Amino acid sequence: MKLGLTVFWAGAALIFLYRIIDHFAWVREAVDTVEGILSPFIFGMIMAYLLCPVYNVVVRRMYHLLKDAFQKAKTALRVARVMGTVIALMVLFGIVGGLFALVLPETVRSVMGLVQMLPDRLTDLITWGESTFTAERYPEAAQAVELLISHFRDSFSEWTENDLMPRIGEYMAQISMGVYVTIKTMFNLLIGVIVCVYLLNSKELFRAQIKKFITATMTKEKSDEIFEFAYFTSRTFGGFINGKLIDSLIIGILCFILMSIFNLPYTVLVSTIVGVTNFIPFFGPFIGAVPSALIICMVSPLKALYFLILVLALQQFDGNILGPKILGGTTGLASFWVMFAIIVGGGFFGFTGMVLGVPVFAVFYYYLGRYIKKRLTRRNMPTETAEYMDFNKYDIDRKDVL
């Protein structure tokens, strides 16, 4: 009976897996639909998770201040929760509103300046190419430049006549869809704030209900393992995300200060790009540096070079001094595995995968190491990795270098 059930469930799982792979597009569409429906709750959980430290500090302090002023401790806790919720929401709206007030006007101004400047820069580039690669000095290069310019103009005219104008209706529909998606996202964010308030004030209840269910349905050994796993995962994700938020904020501010000192253009826009992309471990500074350098290059190629040197210095400071101080040993991963987690996570899940790939892989890496250590202990074999390293090819004794 046991063998038959095992074979049956294994076969059912294989069939289910095959159906998922065979209808991957349909599965992806279904996942996107579910994600769209649950997006207000996802936004609410993210906001509640980020605001939880602020909420906890305020509730703890206010409860101890108010417990003597009320006859019942329950009333003091209720008032402390209300004050914690209000202050947490004030922090949320203050940060978001402050960022929009500081960044949005300057970003719009910078983008408009780029749009106005781009045609002149292209004209200057064409004039420079025509004056430099003259027929007398570089006949072959001049001919190639003329052909390239002519091809570009013809392609642009052809694209305008055959693609842009006939499909203007489709583009307007896409713009309308973009406006609809924006409005829907704002509505979901509003609902997410309400969900965030419920989660902040009911997290102890939800946690108790989940713990009650696990304790009732599993053995003590299994339930303790699940609680330990949840605690470790929460600590890893919380330490990493909160640490990267602080780290990225500091790097963005430092970038703004240094760019202001060296009088580089588009200070607010570029500092925002650098700060946001710095949230991605390892590759973040370089991802933000490339488009930022291209934007600055529109004004001055020399200043773009100065900016690249500045970003390189910031990356070294962040990677060797600031990052380790803030994050500490949150993930416990070597640099190679950090890079592996970012590439794989980004390949499957885009920006979200690049950000969350590191803590997810850190949890997997930790429990895989525990499993291997347990297996080796049962076999009375060494559990330290250094015991399995071999330097014989270099004619070196392991004990001399480890």
C-alpha angles and dihedrals in degrees: 000000000000093000092046093052091048093052091045095052092043090053092046091050091050092050091048091049091049091051091051092051093043092051098033094139091054091046091050091050091049091050091050090050092051090045090052091051094047096040094104090055091045091052090046093050092049092050092045091049092052094043095044095093091052092046093048094050093049094046092048094049096042094047092055090047095048104036092088092048094059128058093223125050089213091063091049090051091049092052091045090053091052092050091045091052093048094048093045091052090046089054091049095048091040093055095043094043092045092051092049092046093050102034108030100062093044091045092052090047092049094047092048090049091051092049091051093044099046098076092049091049091050090049091049090049092051091047091049091050093049093047095044101042097047121169092245096053103031110011096172094045091046090052091048091049092049091049091048093050092045091048091049093051093046092047092049093049091046092049091049094050101037104030114018102044099041091048098044089110091056091049091051089050090051090049090050090049089050090053090048092049090049092051091046091050091051090049091050090049090053091052088044090059089055090048089049091055092050092048094049093051096039103038093106090052093048091046091050092049092051091046090049092051094048093046091050096048102039140048119264092252093053094043092050089052091051092048090049090049092050092049093048093046092048092048092048096047094040094048093046099044097042091043093050091048091055092041093050092047091053093046091049091050092046090049090051092050095047093045089051091050093051091042095237119169128251092026099168096040095048094043089053091051092048093047094048096045091045086071086076107081121236098353098043100093092048093046090054095041097059100059091036092054091049090052092050091044088065087067102033131349090205092056089048088057090050089051093052090052089049092051091048090054091047091050091052091048092048096044098045106029118010100036097050091046094053102033097032111174095335096136102022090210128139118239092257093056091045089056091045092051092049095049095045094042092047092047093055104031107018120220093351090054091050091053100040097031092086099054091040092052090043090059091046091047093050095051093042088055091050091050092050092047091051092050092049092048090055089054093046091241129140115277099196115098091219089067090065097049117109125201097168092115088066093043089243128137111235092224091060095059103031 
